[in-house]
Amino acid sequence: MGAEEVPSVPFSSNAMDNADYSDTELVHAVRKALASVQNGDTDDYSQLKTVMCYKDYSDFDAVANYSDFDAVAQLETVLRILSVSVACIDGDHHEDLLRTIFGMSLWFQKPNVMDASVDLIISLAATSGKYLDPCLKMLIRNFILPTFKHEVSQTQLVKKKQEVLPRVHVALHKISYLIPLAPSKLVPILVQNMPNIDNKDPSIVTYVDNLLKLENSSIGKVVGSVILMMVMERMRDWDLEIGCDDILQDDSSRGMFDMELEDAVESTMNEGDELPVRDLKQNTSGGNVVSELLDKLMVLFFDHLESCQNSGRLDEVFEILFKSFENFILNTYKLKFSQFLMFYACSLDPEYCGVRFASKLLDIYLSRNKPRLTRMSAVAYLASYLSRGKFLPASFVASMLKRLVDDCAEYCRTCNDDVKPEAHQVFYSGCQAILYVLCFRMRSILEIPRFQSQLRSLESILSHKLNPLMVCLPSVVSEFLKQAKAGGLFIVSEAFIFDDLHESELSRAFGGFERLDTFFPFDPCLLKMSSSYISPYFNFWLMEKTTYEEDDDDELCDEVIVNGDAECEEDDDDDVELDSEMNKMSVTPKHSFMRETERLLKMPSRIRPSTSPPESFLI
């Protein structure tokens, strides 16, 4: 007995709605419509394309009318039939149909139609290798928010996002399971579809969020390193977009640290409180939009790093991050924010990531095979990191300083030159790094005699003919010498006494020499949301205890006096002397607001705030 013959049913939208037709008959009708094109009969095929071209622009929560309901049902039926009929689809004869399929947006479909569309894409990808790339491209394009015809509320958009994106990820993973080659094919597609920085497209937030989800999945085993590098490179580019026009310029004489103090006073900070971040200037140059988006991207990355830590793979991710950092961040001049991705990763895992980051930076600086600017940049990052990382113990900081001191001491032993900043820039940058770290860490290091003994070569370095104290930033030199003298780091010689010189006088005295850069990469992060992640792990200069500050149990003396009219019952001659030193960087915060402002204002920093983001994320 032969096979049962299937009745011939012409394809039409009415046939799709006719309950008298069986599923088998409908499948036959669709396949016949596909086959008829080769015979020159395109009527049924044209009707098939018409059903496929329906786009549901109605409200997300309900079908607008019965005609929409019928059209949605027809589309779902055709999609499900096509998913079991992909062998009948021919790339030459059905090019326009394939173009429609690969151009579909899940964002304009009801959930049941989304499922049918995804099933069709999976079937096409798995059936013929020539359809794999367009199927992957179709799915990745759905990572980007489309332009909706009607206004969409935030609630509707969140709901739609929860419907669309999980389906895309499921489809990608199913295709990767069926075709092991698929993940490697994703790399150029992911790069190609990354939203353009020039458009300042907010959909990049959703796109990066999905990239990081891929990185943290089985697909990430193949493309994870590319994803992390791609995201860090894009964040670097956006960081560079925030230029001078997007920076607070109300008073060019005010540094970041005095603003930090004012914010603390305005917030009536208590000990242990996190320092607030000043709201940043609004402008119309585009930097405001970029900084908002960059802030959101950094928060996404911070959350991703936390997820990696929880899953036990942060050490693996860190190695990729550092490679990206070395390629895109290290030698990029004066970045303001994106370098904090490394800082936060280190704060989550100080014992591995924290140690590895400092060690790798030091190795770059000590390597004679690295370019001069790379070595100088590495030691600037190292100095800023050792100074600002609250999670780094004094013992580790001391060990890093010892290696720097030993290297500089060896350089001095083999060099007989006088002061030549241009010829010995790497050496001077190393010396400035040592002095800068000690401005923050000297008190904690001097509390342990063993740590202090590791720095015994420092005095010979500073008294060498190369005279680093003449070349390094006067503000750093002044603060270092003040603490070294108060802490008894070494017997201060006359060559080290700058206590009676204002910084401006130092600058005039040595103005003929090329100054080292004033950039310290981990100065406070001024993106509002990102800062909330960084602050608990960050050493603010305001909170540092210097060697010349004495612990005082008198609460009145410990307060920051804003109006300057309160008095502290101390008659110490040192306090009188401090009153006269208004142009110095280092005045203890116990005495007056003006003195603290002066100390902070003189601490070197050239980063100024850019624009602050709103409280909520864009979807």
Secondary structure, DSSP 8 states (H G I E B T S, - for coil): ------------HHHHH-TTS-HHHHHHHHHHHHHHGGGT--HHHHHHHHHHT----S-TTS--SHHHHHHHHHHHHHHHHHHT-GGG--TTTSHHHHHHHHT--GGGS-HHHHHHHHHHHHHHHHH-GGGHHHHHHHHHHTTS----SS---HHHHHHHHHHHHHHHHHHHHHHHHH-TTHHHHHHHHHHHTS--GGGT-THHHHHHHHHHHHHTSTTHHHHHHHHHHHHHHHHHHHHHHS-GGGS--S-TT--HHHHHHHHHHHTT--TT-----------SSSHHHHHHHHHHHHHHHHHHHHHHHHTT-HHHHHHHHHHHIIIIITTSTT--STTHHHHHHHHH-IIIIIHHHHHHHHHHHH-TTS-HHHHHHHHHHHHHHHHHBTTS-HHHHHHHHHHHHHHHHHHHHT------TTTTHHHHHHHHHHHHHHHHHHHHHHTSHHHHHTTTTHHHHHTSTT-HHHHS-HHHHHHHHHHHHHHTSS---GGG--TT--HHHHHHHTTTS-------TTS----HHHHHHHGGGB--GGG---TT------HHHHS--SSS--------HHHHHHHT-TT-S---TTS-HHHHHHHHHHS-----------SS---
